[in-house]
Amino acid sequence: MSLRESAMVFFLFALCSCASLPALFLPTINDDRLEAFVAEEAQQILRVSGNAHKADRYKFYLAKFPRDDILGLSSGEHRVFISYQLSWLAREHTGSLWLFRHTLAHEIAHDVLGHAKDEQMASLNAVRQSHAQIKGADLGLPLFISFRNYSTAAELAADETAMGYWKKIGWDCGIWIQFFRGFLDQGYIGDPNHPTNERLNQAIKICDSKS
């Protein structure tokens, strides 16, 4: 399934990697116009985040992940990698824009909450209905770098925080409910660390309380 096709059915789940991940090994693409687009979108989120005073410290990179279903990664120290393909699609198509904003807000939330430091991990987002573990080679990293999941609590906290950003900006957090319902409609229940039904129930609760 292509990234475009995956985005249309909203398959999205979070995996994560060790915080010692050396960012310099990640394959990236230089595209001034697209980088400006990502930075502009990110600043909307950062301005309403707990790290608004640190917004100028954030670095956003266009990643050329070997596996094109991988959407983003937060490696700690205010560094976020976003799929070049997703970023390009987000600039061109409204449907992909919301998936992009979902991913970006979730990754920024992980960083603001200090999960990479607290749990010695970095967050990774991907789109694929698969339980296969992401390997370093999938990101273009050396084979000696291994990956593991955040706790369910950390993932739910990042979702909750990210939805709070959306509310402050004025974006409809009901889109999050659509995402997770779409997962379940397609038969995707997540994994032990990213239970779709639990994420959906939280989104419904949060969106109802904010409406």
TACORQUI-V493652 format. One record per helix or strand of 3 or more residues. SS is the DSSP state (helix for helix, strand for strand). FROM is the first residue (numbers start at 1). LEN is the number of residues. If there is no record, write none. Layout:
BEGIN
{{SS,FROM,LEN} {SS,FROM,LEN}}
END
This chain:
BEGIN
{{helix,3,7} {strand,13,6} {helix,23,3} {helix,32,15} {helix,52,6} {strand,59,5} {strand,70,7} {strand,79,5} {helix,84,9} {helix,94,19} {helix,115,4} {strand,121,6} {helix,136,4} {helix,152,18} {helix,174,12} {helix,196,15}}
END
